[in-house]
Amino acid sequence: MAQNQPNYFVQYLSLAPVLLFAKLIFTAVLLIVFNYFFPDLLFHPLP
């Protein structure tokens, strides 16, 4: 069981940047789509 422990750690280290990049892409697409439907709303005006 102890021999597989570093393998899981290396697998996690290779997965974490992929998940971070996917989250960044998702956030960018969400902002682009929001700006497409509501243009020129960089800051919401306060009421």
mmCIF entry with sequence, helices, sheets and N, C-alpha, C, O atoms, coordinates in Angstrom:
data_MODEL
# 
_entry.id   MODEL 
# 
_entity.id                         1 
_entity.type                       polymer 
_entity.pdbx_number_of_molecules   1 
# 
_entity_poly.entity_id                      1 
_entity_poly.type                           'polypeptide(L)' 
_entity_poly.nstd_linkage                   no 
_entity_poly.nstd_monomer                   no 
_entity_poly.pdbx_seq_one_letter_code       MAQNQPNYFVQYLSLAPVLLFAKLIFTAVLLIVFNYFFPDLLFHPLP 
_entity_poly.pdbx_seq_one_letter_code_can   MAQNQPNYFVQYLSLAPVLLFAKLIFTAVLLIVFNYFFPDLLFHPLP 
_entity_poly.pdbx_strand_id                 A 
# 
loop_
_entity_poly_seq.entity_id 
_entity_poly_seq.num 
_entity_poly_seq.mon_id 
_entity_poly_seq.hetero 
1 1  MET n 
1 2  ALA n 
1 3  GLN n 
1 4  ASN n 
1 5  GLN n 
1 6  PRO n 
1 7  ASN n 
1 8  TYR n 
1 9  PHE n 
1 10 VAL n 
1 11 GLN n 
1 12 TYR n 
1 13 LEU n 
1 14 SER n 
1 15 LEU n 
1 16 ALA n 
1 17 PRO n 
1 18 VAL n 
1 19 LEU n 
1 20 LEU n 
1 21 PHE n 
1 22 ALA n 
1 23 LYS n 
1 24 LEU n 
1 25 ILE n 
1 26 PHE n 
1 27 THR n 
1 28 ALA n 
1 29 VAL n 
1 30 LEU n 
1 31 LEU n 
1 32 ILE n 
1 33 VAL n 
1 34 PHE n 
1 35 ASN n 
1 36 TYR n 
1 37 PHE n 
1 38 PHE n 
1 39 PRO n 
1 40 ASP n 
1 41 LEU n 
1 42 LEU n 
1 43 PHE n 
1 44 HIS n 
1 45 PRO n 
1 46 LEU n 
1 47 PRO n 
# 
_struct_asym.id          A 
_struct_asym.entity_id   1 
# 
loop_
_struct_conf.conf_type_id 
_struct_conf.id 
_struct_conf.pdbx_PDB_helix_id 
_struct_conf.beg_label_comp_id 
_struct_conf.beg_label_asym_id 
_struct_conf.beg_label_seq_id 
_struct_conf.pdbx_beg_PDB_ins_code 
_struct_conf.end_label_comp_id 
_struct_conf.end_label_asym_id 
_struct_conf.end_label_seq_id 
_struct_conf.pdbx_end_PDB_ins_code 
_struct_conf.beg_auth_comp_id 
_struct_conf.beg_auth_asym_id 
_struct_conf.beg_auth_seq_id 
_struct_conf.end_auth_comp_id 
_struct_conf.end_auth_asym_id 
_struct_conf.end_auth_seq_id 
_struct_conf.pdbx_PDB_helix_class 
_struct_conf.details 
_struct_conf.pdbx_PDB_helix_length 
HELX_P HELX_P1 AA1 ALA A 2 ? ASN A 4  ? ALA A 2 ASN A 4  5 ? 3  
HELX_P HELX_P2 AA2 GLN A 5 ? PHE A 37 ? GLN A 5 PHE A 37 1 ? 33 
# 
_struct_conf_type.id          HELX_P 
_struct_conf_type.criteria    ? 
_struct_conf_type.reference   ? 
# 
loop_
_atom_site.group_PDB 
_atom_site.id 
_atom_site.type_symbol 
_atom_site.label_atom_id 
_atom_site.label_alt_id 
_atom_site.label_comp_id 
_atom_site.label_asym_id 
_atom_site.label_entity_id 
_atom_site.label_seq_id 
_atom_site.pdbx_PDB_ins_code 
_atom_site.Cartn_x 
_atom_site.Cartn_y 
_atom_site.Cartn_z 
_atom_site.occupancy 
_atom_site.B_iso_or_equiv 
_atom_site.pdbx_formal_charge 
_atom_site.auth_seq_id 
_atom_site.auth_comp_id 
_atom_site.auth_asym_id 
_atom_site.auth_atom_id 
_atom_site.pdbx_PDB_model_num 
ATOM 1   N N  . MET A 1 1  ? 0.834   -1.207 0.000   1.00 0.00 ? 1  MET A N  1 
ATOM 2   C CA . MET A 1 1  ? 0.000   0.000  0.000   1.00 0.00 ? 1  MET A CA 1 
ATOM 3   C C  . MET A 1 1  ? 0.871   1.260  0.000   1.00 0.00 ? 1  MET A C  1 
ATOM 4   O O  . MET A 1 1  ? 0.512   2.262  -0.620  1.00 0.00 ? 1  MET A O  1 
ATOM 5   N N  . ALA A 1 2  ? 2.006   1.213  0.689   1.00 0.00 ? 2  ALA A N  1 
ATOM 6   C CA . ALA A 1 2  ? 2.866   2.394  0.775   1.00 0.00 ? 2  ALA A CA 1 
ATOM 7   C C  . ALA A 1 2  ? 3.573   2.676  -0.547  1.00 0.00 ? 2  ALA A C  1 
ATOM 8   O O  . ALA A 1 2  ? 4.016   3.802  -0.773  1.00 0.00 ? 2  ALA A O  1 
ATOM 9   N N  . GLN A 1 3  ? 3.688   1.688  -1.418  1.00 0.00 ? 3  GLN A N  1 
ATOM 10  C CA . GLN A 1 3  ? 4.380   1.913  -2.685  1.00 0.00 ? 3  GLN A CA 1 
ATOM 11  C C  . GLN A 1 3  ? 3.539   2.751  -3.647  1.00 0.00 ? 3  GLN A C  1 
ATOM 12  O O  . GLN A 1 3  ? 4.097   3.444  -4.499  1.00 0.00 ? 3  GLN A O  1 
ATOM 13  N N  . ASN A 1 4  ? 2.230   2.704  -3.533  1.00 0.00 ? 4  ASN A N  1 
ATOM 14  C CA . ASN A 1 4  ? 1.367   3.456  -4.450  1.00 0.00 ? 4  ASN A CA 1 
ATOM 15  C C  . ASN A 1 4  ? 1.147   4.902  -4.003  1.00 0.00 ? 4  ASN A C  1 
ATOM 16  O O  . ASN A 1 4  ? 0.566   5.693  -4.746  1.00 0.00 ? 4  ASN A O  1 
ATOM 17  N N  . GLN A 1 5  ? 1.600   5.251  -2.813  1.00 0.00 ? 5  GLN A N  1 
ATOM 18  C CA . GLN A 1 5  ? 1.332   6.593  -2.286  1.00 0.00 ? 5  GLN A CA 1 
ATOM 19  C C  . GLN A 1 5  ? 1.984   7.690  -3.134  1.00 0.00 ? 5  GLN A C  1 
ATOM 20  O O  . GLN A 1 5  ? 1.291   8.652  -3.464  1.00 0.00 ? 5  GLN A O  1 
ATOM 21  N N  . PRO A 1 6  ? 3.260   7.617  -3.507  1.00 0.00 ? 6  PRO A N  1 
ATOM 22  C CA . PRO A 1 6  ? 3.824   8.683  -4.355  1.00 0.00 ? 6  PRO A CA 1 
ATOM 23  C C  . PRO A 1 6  ? 3.173   8.739  -5.731  1.00 0.00 ? 6  PRO A C  1 
ATOM 24  O O  . PRO A 1 6  ? 3.102   9.812  -6.331  1.00 0.00 ? 6  PRO A O  1 
ATOM 25  N N  . ASN A 1 7  ? 2.701   7.619  -6.238  1.00 0.00 ? 7  ASN A N  1 
ATOM 26  C CA . ASN A 1 7  ? 2.053   7.606  -7.539  1.00 0.00 ? 7  ASN A CA 1 
ATOM 27  C C  . ASN A 1 7  ? 0.761   8.415  -7.505  1.00 0.00 ? 7  ASN A C  1 
ATOM 28  O O  . ASN A 1 7  ? 0.469   9.153  -8.446  1.00 0.00 ? 7  ASN A O  1 
ATOM 29  N N  . TYR A 1 8  ? -0.004  8.286  -6.446  1.00 0.00 ? 8  TYR A N  1 
ATOM 30  C CA . TYR A 1 8  ? -1.223  9.087  -6.316  1.00 0.00 ? 8  TYR A CA 1 
ATOM 31  C C  . TYR A 1 8  ? -0.899  10.569 -6.193  1.00 0.00 ? 8  TYR A C  1 
ATOM 32  O O  . TYR A 1 8  ? -1.624  11.417 -6.714  1.00 0.00 ? 8  TYR A O  1 
ATOM 33  N N  . PHE A 1 9  ? 0.202   10.878 -5.497  1.00 0.00 ? 9  PHE A N  1 
ATOM 34  C CA . PHE A 1 9  ? 0.591   12.277 -5.330  1.00 0.00 ? 9  PHE A CA 1 
ATOM 35  C C  . PHE A 1 9  ? 1.012   12.894 -6.665  1.00 0.00 ? 9  PHE A C  1 
ATOM 36  O O  . PHE A 1 9  ? 0.672   14.040 -6.960  1.00 0.00 ? 9  PHE A O  1 
ATOM 37  N N  . VAL A 1 10 ? 1.748   12.133 -7.465  1.00 0.00 ? 10 VAL A N  1 
ATOM 38  C CA . VAL A 1 10 ? 2.160   12.627 -8.790  1.00 0.00 ? 10 VAL A CA 1 
ATOM 39  C C  . VAL A 1 10 ? 0.946   12.771 -9.698  1.00 0.00 ? 10 VAL A C  1 
ATOM 40  O O  . VAL A 1 10 ? 0.873   13.705 -10.496 1.00 0.00 ? 10 VAL A O  1 
ATOM 41  N N  . GLN A 1 11 ? 0.006   11.862 -9.582  1.00 0.00 ? 11 GLN A N  1 
ATOM 42  C CA . GLN A 1 11 ? -1.218  11.951 -10.387 1.00 0.00 ? 11 GLN A CA 1 
ATOM 43  C C  . GLN A 1 11 ? -2.024  13.185 -9.992  1.00 0.00 ? 11 GLN A C  1 
ATOM 44  O O  . GLN A 1 11 ? -2.607  13.841 -10.855 1.00 0.00 ? 11 GLN A O  1 
ATOM 45  N N  . TYR A 1 12 ? -2.064  13.514 -8.685  1.00 0.00 ? 12 TYR A N  1 
ATOM 46  C CA . TYR A 1 12 ? -2.757  14.708 -8.235  1.00 0.00 ? 12 TYR A CA 1 
ATOM 47  C C  . TYR A 1 12 ? -2.061  15.963 -8.743  1.00 0.00 ? 12 TYR A C  1 
ATOM 48  O O  . TYR A 1 12 ? -2.719  16.918 -9.157  1.00 0.00 ? 12 TYR A O  1 
ATOM 49  N N  . LEU A 1 13 ? -0.728  15.962 -8.710  1.00 0.00 ? 13 LEU A N  1 
ATOM 50  C CA . LEU A 1 13 ? 0.001   17.139 -9.175  1.00 0.00 ? 13 LEU A CA 1 
ATOM 51  C C  . LEU A 1 13 ? -0.173  17.371 -10.662 1.00 0.00 ? 13 LEU A C  1 
ATOM 52  O O  . LEU A 1 13 ? -0.107  18.511 -11.123 1.00 0.00 ? 13 LEU A O  1 
ATOM 53  N N  . SER A 1 14 ? -0.396  16.300 -11.425 1.00 0.00 ? 14 SER A N  1 
ATOM 54  C CA . SER A 1 14 ? -0.618  16.490 -12.846 1.00 0.00 ? 14 SER A CA 1 
ATOM 55  C C  . SER A 1 14 ? -2.073  16.845 -13.147 1.00 0.00 ? 14 SER A C  1 
ATOM 56  O O  . SER A 1 14 ? -2.368  17.372 -14.220 1.00 0.00 ? 14 SER A O  1 
ATOM 57  N N  . LEU A 1 15 ? -2.984  16.564 -12.215 1.00 0.00 ? 15 LEU A N  1 
ATOM 58  C CA . LEU A 1 15 ? -4.398  16.862 -12.429 1.00 0.00 ? 15 LEU A CA 1 
ATOM 59  C C  . LEU A 1 15 ? -4.749  18.277 -11.994 1.00 0.00 ? 15 LEU A C  1 
ATOM 60  O O  . LEU A 1 15 ? -5.631  18.897 -12.589 1.00 0.00 ? 15 LEU A O  1 
ATOM 61  N N  . ALA A 1 16 ? -4.091  18.795 -10.985 1.00 0.00 ? 16 ALA A N  1 
ATOM 62  C CA . ALA A 1 16 ? -4.439  20.103 -10.435 1.00 0.00 ? 16 ALA A CA 1 
ATOM 63  C C  . ALA A 1 16 ? -4.291  21.239 -11.461 1.00 0.00 ? 16 ALA A C  1 
ATOM 64  O O  . ALA A 1 16 ? -5.195  22.072 -11.535 1.00 0.00 ? 16 ALA A O  1 
ATOM 65  N N  . PRO A 1 17 ? -3.215  21.330 -12.254 1.00 0.00 ? 17 PRO A N  1 
ATOM 66  C CA . PRO A 1 17 ? -3.166  22.413 -13.245 1.00 0.00 ? 17 PRO A CA 1 
ATOM 67  C C  . PRO A 1 17 ? -4.231  22.287 -14.319 1.00 0.00 ? 17 PRO A C  1 
ATOM 68  O O  . PRO A 1 17 ? -4.714  23.293 -14.839 1.00 0.00 ? 17 PRO A O  1 
ATOM 69  N N  . VAL A 1 18 ? -4.599  21.059 -14.654 1.00 0.00 ? 18 VAL A N  1 
ATOM 70  C CA . VAL A 1 18 ? -5.646  20.860 -15.658 1.00 0.00 ? 18 VAL A CA 1 
ATOM 71  C C  . VAL A 1 18 ? -6.979  21.367 -15.130 1.00 0.00 ? 18 VAL A C  1 
ATOM 72  O O  . VAL A 1 18 ? -7.726  22.021 -15.858 1.00 0.00 ? 18 VAL A O  1 
ATOM 73  N N  . LEU A 1 19 ? -7.284  21.073 -13.872 1.00 0.00 ? 19 LEU A N  1 
ATOM 74  C CA . LEU A 1 19 ? -8.532  21.560 -13.283 1.00 0.00 ? 19 LEU A CA 1 
ATOM 75  C C  . LEU A 1 19 ? -8.517  23.080 -13.134 1.00 0.00 ? 19 LEU A C  1 
ATOM 76  O O  . LEU A 1 19 ? -9.543  23.730 -13.331 1.00 0.00 ? 19 LEU A O  1 
ATOM 77  N N  . LEU A 1 20 ? -7.369  23.649 -12.791 1.00 0.00 ? 20 LEU A N  1 
ATOM 78  C CA . LEU A 1 20 ? -7.267  25.104 -12.687 1.00 0.00 ? 20 LEU A CA 1 
ATOM 79  C C  . LEU A 1 20 ? -7.472  25.768 -14.042 1.00 0.00 ? 20 LEU A C  1 
ATOM 80  O O  . LEU A 1 20 ? -8.167  26.778 -14.144 1.00 0.00 ? 20 LEU A O  1 
ATOM 81  N N  . PHE A 1 21 ? -6.862  25.196 -15.090 1.00 0.00 ? 21 PHE A N  1 
ATOM 82  C CA . PHE A 1 21 ? -7.018  25.750 -16.436 1.00 0.00 ? 21 PHE A CA 1 
ATOM 83  C C  . PHE A 1 21 ? -8.467  25.629 -16.903 1.00 0.00 ? 21 PHE A C  1 
ATOM 84  O O  . PHE A 1 21 ? -8.986  26.542 -17.545 1.00 0.00 ? 21 PHE A O  1 
ATOM 85  N N  . ALA A 1 22 ? -9.127  24.508 -16.587 1.00 0.00 ? 22 ALA A N  1 
ATOM 86  C CA . ALA A 1 22 ? -10.527 24.343 -16.966 1.00 0.00 ? 22 ALA A CA 1 
ATOM 87  C C  . ALA A 1 22 ? -11.411 25.352 -16.240 1.00 0.00 ? 22 ALA A C  1 
ATOM 88  O O  . ALA A 1 22 ? -12.365 25.870 -16.819 1.00 0.00 ? 22 ALA A O  1 
ATOM 89  N N  . LYS A 1 23 ? -11.099 25.633 -14.978 1.00 0.00 ? 23 LYS A N  1 
ATOM 90  C CA . LYS A 1 23 ? -11.881 26.620 -14.238 1.00 0.00 ? 23 LYS A CA 1 
ATOM 91  C C  . LYS A 1 23 ? -11.677 28.019 -14.812 1.00 0.00 ? 23 LYS A C  1 
ATOM 92  O O  . LYS A 1 23 ? -12.625 28.800 -14.897 1.00 0.00 ? 23 LYS A O  1 
ATOM 93  N N  . LEU A 1 24 ? -10.447 28.339 -15.205 1.00 0.00 ? 24 LEU A N  1 
ATOM 94  C CA . LEU A 1 24 ? -10.188 29.641 -15.800 1.00 0.00 ? 24 LEU A CA 1 
ATOM 95  C C  . LEU A 1 24 ? -10.894 29.801 -17.147 1.00 0.00 ? 24 LEU A C  1 
ATOM 96  O O  . LEU A 1 24 ? -11.436 30.864 -17.451 1.00 0.00 ? 24 LEU A O  1 
ATOM 97  N N  . ILE A 1 25 ? -10.884 28.743 -17.943 1.00 0.00 ? 25 ILE A N  1 
ATOM 98  C CA . ILE A 1 25 ? -11.586 28.781 -19.230 1.00 0.00 ? 25 ILE A CA 1 
ATOM 99  C C  . ILE A 1 25 ? -13.085 28.948 -19.009 1.00 0.00 ? 25 ILE A C  1 
ATOM 100 O O  . ILE A 1 25 ? -13.736 29.719 -19.714 1.00 0.00 ? 25 ILE A O  1 
ATOM 101 N N  . PHE A 1 26 ? -13.634 28.226 -18.032 1.00 0.00 ? 26 PHE A N  1 
ATOM 102 C CA . PHE A 1 26 ? -15.065 28.337 -17.736 1.00 0.00 ? 26 PHE A CA 1 
ATOM 103 C C  . PHE A 1 26 ? -15.431 29.747 -17.289 1.00 0.00 ? 26 PHE A C  1 
ATOM 104 O O  . PHE A 1 26 ? -16.458 30.285 -17.700 1.00 0.00 ? 26 PHE A O  1 
ATOM 105 N N  . THR A 1 27 ? -14.587 30.349 -16.443 1.00 0.00 ? 27 THR A N  1 
ATOM 106 C CA . THR A 1 27 ? -14.854 31.712 -15.975 1.00 0.00 ? 27 THR A CA 1 
ATOM 107 C C  . THR A 1 27 ? -14.757 32.711 -17.122 1.00 0.00 ? 27 THR A C  1 
ATOM 108 O O  . THR A 1 27 ? -15.562 33.638 -17.207 1.00 0.00 ? 27 THR A O  1 
ATOM 109 N N  . ALA A 1 28 ? -13.779 32.529 -18.001 1.00 0.00 ? 28 ALA A N  1 
ATOM 110 C CA . ALA A 1 28 ? -13.641 33.443 -19.132 1.00 0.00 ? 28 ALA A CA 1 
ATOM 111 C C  . ALA A 1 28 ? -14.835 33.331 -20.074 1.00 0.00 ? 28 ALA A C  1 
ATOM 112 O O  . ALA A 1 28 ? -15.345 34.346 -20.549 1.00 0.00 ? 28 ALA A O  1 
ATOM 113 N N  . VAL A 1 29 ? -15.285 32.109 -20.348 1.00 0.00 ? 29 VAL A N  1 
ATOM 114 C CA . VAL A 1 29 ? -16.446 31.921 -21.228 1.00 0.00 ? 29 VAL A CA 1 
ATOM 115 C C  . VAL A 1 29 ? -17.693 32.520 -20.592 1.00 0.00 ? 29 VAL A C  1 
ATOM 116 O O  . VAL A 1 29 ? -18.513 33.127 -21.281 1.00 0.00 ? 29 VAL A O  1 
ATOM 117 N N  . LEU A 1 30 ? -17.838 32.353 -19.281 1.00 0.00 ? 30 LEU A N  1 
ATOM 118 C CA . LEU A 1 30 ? -18.994 32.925 -18.585 1.00 0.00 ? 30 LEU A CA 1 
ATOM 119 C C  . LEU A 1 30 ? -18.988 34.449 -18.685 1.00 0.00 ? 30 LEU A C  1 
ATOM 120 O O  . LEU A 1 30 ? -20.033 35.058 -18.917 1.00 0.00 ? 30 LEU A O  1 
ATOM 121 N N  . LEU A 1 31 ? -17.818 35.070 -18.511 1.00 0.00 ? 31 LEU A N  1 
ATOM 122 C CA . LEU A 1 31 ? -17.743 36.524 -18.628 1.00 0.00 ? 31 LEU A CA 1 
ATOM 123 C C  . LEU A 1 31 ? -17.982 36.988 -20.059 1.00 0.00 ? 31 LEU A C  1 
ATOM 124 O O  . LEU A 1 31 ? -18.618 38.019 -20.278 1.00 0.00 ? 31 LEU A O  1 
ATOM 125 N N  . ILE A 1 32 ? -17.481 36.240 -21.029 1.00 0.00 ? 32 ILE A N  1 
ATOM 126 C CA . ILE A 1 32 ? -17.677 36.623 -22.427 1.00 0.00 ? 32 ILE A CA 1 
ATOM 127 C C  . ILE A 1 32 ? -19.146 36.522 -22.816 1.00 0.00 ? 32 ILE A C  1 
ATOM 128 O O  . ILE A 1 32 ? -19.664 37.408 -23.495 1.00 0.00 ? 32 ILE A O  1 
ATOM 129 N N  . VAL A 1 33 ? -19.820 35.464 -22.400 1.00 0.00 ? 33 VAL A N  1 
ATOM 130 C CA . VAL A 1 33 ? -21.242 35.300 -22.723 1.00 0.00 ? 33 VAL A CA 1 
ATOM 131 C C  . VAL A 1 33 ? -22.073 36.359 -22.017 1.00 0.00 ? 33 VAL A C  1 
ATOM 132 O O  . VAL A 1 33 ? -23.010 36.902 -22.603 1.00 0.00 ? 33 VAL A O  1 
ATOM 133 N N  . PHE A 1 34 ? -21.740 36.663 -20.748 1.00 0.00 ? 34 PHE A N  1 
ATOM 134 C CA . PHE A 1 34 ? -22.467 37.715 -20.021 1.00 0.00 ? 34 PHE A CA 1 
ATOM 135 C C  . PHE A 1 34 ? -22.270 39.065 -20.692 1.00 0.00 ? 34 PHE A C  1 
ATOM 136 O O  . PHE A 1 34 ? -23.206 39.858 -20.787 1.00 0.00 ? 34 PHE A O  1 
ATOM 137 N N  . ASN A 1 35 ? -21.042 39.328 -21.162 1.00 0.00 ? 35 ASN A N  1 
ATOM 138 C CA . ASN A 1 35 ? -20.785 40.600 -21.827 1.00 0.00 ? 35 ASN A CA 1 
ATOM 139 C C  . ASN A 1 35 ? -21.413 40.643 -23.216 1.00 0.00 ? 35 ASN A C  1 
ATOM 140 O O  . ASN A 1 35 ? -21.666 41.724 -23.747 1.00 0.00 ? 35 ASN A O  1 
ATOM 141 N N  . TYR A 1 36 ? -21.664 39.486 -23.803 1.00 0.00 ? 36 TYR A N  1 
ATOM 142 C CA . TYR A 1 36 ? -22.327 39.455 -25.109 1.00 0.00 ? 36 TYR A CA 1 
ATOM 143 C C  . TYR A 1 36 ? -23.800 39.830 -24.976 1.00 0.00 ? 36 TYR A C  1 
ATOM 144 O O  . TYR A 1 36 ? -24.324 40.584 -25.796 1.00 0.00 ? 36 TYR A O  1 
ATOM 145 N N  . PHE A 1 37 ? -24.473 39.306 -23.943 1.00 0.00 ? 37 PHE A N  1 
ATOM 146 C CA . PHE A 1 37 ? -25.897 39.595 -23.772 1.00 0.00 ? 37 PHE A CA 1 
ATOM 147 C C  . PHE A 1 37 ? -26.145 40.937 -23.105 1.00 0.00 ? 37 PHE A C  1 
ATOM 148 O O  . PHE A 1 37 ? -27.160 41.577 -23.380 1.00 0.00 ? 37 PHE A O  1 
ATOM 149 N N  . PHE A 1 38 ? -25.241 41.380 -22.232 1.00 0.00 ? 38 PHE A N  1 
ATOM 150 C CA . PHE A 1 38 ? -25.365 42.673 -21.568 1.00 0.00 ? 38 PHE A CA 1 
ATOM 151 C C  . PHE A 1 38 ? -24.096 43.476 -21.836 1.00 0.00 ? 38 PHE A C  1 
ATOM 152 O O  . PHE A 1 38 ? -23.206 43.519 -20.986 1.00 0.00 ? 38 PHE A O  1 
ATOM 153 N N  . PRO A 1 39 ? -23.998 44.112 -23.001 1.00 0.00 ? 39 PRO A N  1 
ATOM 154 C CA . PRO A 1 39 ? -22.755 44.833 -23.321 1.00 0.00 ? 39 PRO A CA 1 
ATOM 155 C C  . PRO A 1 39 ? -22.601 46.106 -22.503 1.00 0.00 ? 39 PRO A C  1 
ATOM 156 O O  . PRO A 1 39 ? -23.579 46.689 -22.036 1.00 0.00 ? 39 PRO A O  1 
ATOM 157 N N  . ASP A 1 40 ? -21.355 46.522 -22.341 1.00 0.00 ? 40 ASP A N  1 
ATOM 158 C CA . ASP A 1 40 ? -20.984 47.770 -21.656 1.00 0.00 ? 40 ASP A CA 1 
ATOM 159 C C  . ASP A 1 40 ? -21.437 47.792 -20.206 1.00 0.00 ? 40 ASP A C  1 
ATOM 160 O O  . ASP A 1 40 ? -21.709 48.863 -19.663 1.00 0.00 ? 40 ASP A O  1 
ATOM 161 N N  . LEU A 1 41 ? -21.522 46.641 -19.575 1.00 0.00 ? 41 LEU A N  1 
ATOM 162 C CA . LEU A 1 41 ? -21.808 46.595 -18.146 1.00 0.00 ? 41 LEU A CA 1 
ATOM 163 C C  . LEU A 1 41 ? -20.566 46.094 -17.427 1.00 0.00 ? 41 LEU A C  1 
ATOM 164 O O  . LEU A 1 41 ? -20.601 45.048 -16.778 1.00 0.00 ? 41 LEU A O  1 
ATOM 165 N N  . LEU A 1 42 ? -19.474 46.831 -17.537 1.00 0.00 ? 42 LEU A N  1 
ATOM 166 C CA . LEU A 1 42 ? -18.265 46.393 -16.851 1.00 0.00 ? 42 LEU A CA 1 
ATOM 167 C C  . LEU A 1 42 ? -18.429 46.504 -15.350 1.00 0.00 ? 42 LEU A C  1 
ATOM 168 O O  . LEU A 1 42 ? -17.948 45.653 -14.602 1.00 0.00 ? 42 LEU A O  1 
ATOM 169 N N  . PHE A 1 43 ? -19.109 47.557 -14.904 1.00 0.00 ? 43 PHE A N  1 
ATOM 170 C CA . PHE A 1 43 ? -19.432 47.725 -13.486 1.00 0.00 ? 43 PHE A CA 1 
ATOM 171 C C  . PHE A 1 43 ? -20.925 47.952 -13.354 1.00 0.00 ? 43 PHE A C  1 
ATOM 172 O O  . PHE A 1 43 ? -21.504 48.769 -14.070 1.00 0.00 ? 43 PHE A O  1 
ATOM 173 N N  . HIS A 1 44 ? -21.545 47.228 -12.438 1.00 0.00 ? 44 HIS A N  1 
ATOM 174 C CA . HIS A 1 44 ? -22.975 47.437 -12.240 1.00 0.00 ? 44 HIS A CA 1 
ATOM 175 C C  . HIS A 1 44 ? -23.192 48.764 -11.540 1.00 0.00 ? 44 HIS A C  1 
ATOM 176 O O  . HIS A 1 44 ? -22.564 49.038 -10.518 1.00 0.00 ? 44 HIS A O  1 
ATOM 177 N N  . PRO A 1 45 ? -24.072 49.585 -12.078 1.00 0.00 ? 45 PRO A N  1 
ATOM 178 C CA . PRO A 1 45 ? -24.317 50.870 -11.414 1.00 0.00 ? 45 PRO A CA 1 
ATOM 179 C C  . PRO A 1 45 ? -25.062 50.670 -10.096 1.00 0.00 ? 45 PRO A C  1 
ATOM 180 O O  . PRO A 1 45 ? -25.966 49.841 -9.990  1.00 0.00 ? 45 PRO A O  1 
ATOM 181 N N  . LEU A 1 46 ? -24.671 51.428 -9.128  1.00 0.00 ? 46 LEU A N  1 
ATOM 182 C CA . LEU A 1 46 ? -25.340 51.329 -7.833  1.00 0.00 ? 46 LEU A CA 1 
ATOM 183 C C  . LEU A 1 46 ? -26.682 52.037 -7.896  1.00 0.00 ? 46 LEU A C  1 
ATOM 184 O O  . LEU A 1 46 ? -26.791 53.081 -8.539  1.00 0.00 ? 46 LEU A O  1 
ATOM 185 N N  . PRO A 1 47 ? -27.710 51.495 -7.246  1.00 0.00 ? 47 PRO A N  1 
ATOM 186 C CA . PRO A 1 47 ? -29.041 52.140 -7.312  1.00 0.00 ? 47 PRO A CA 1 
ATOM 187 C C  . PRO A 1 47 ? -29.092 53.432 -6.523  1.00 0.00 ? 47 PRO A C  1 
ATOM 188 O O  . PRO A 1 47 ? -30.133 54.089 -6.481  1.00 0.00 ? 47 PRO A O  1 
# 
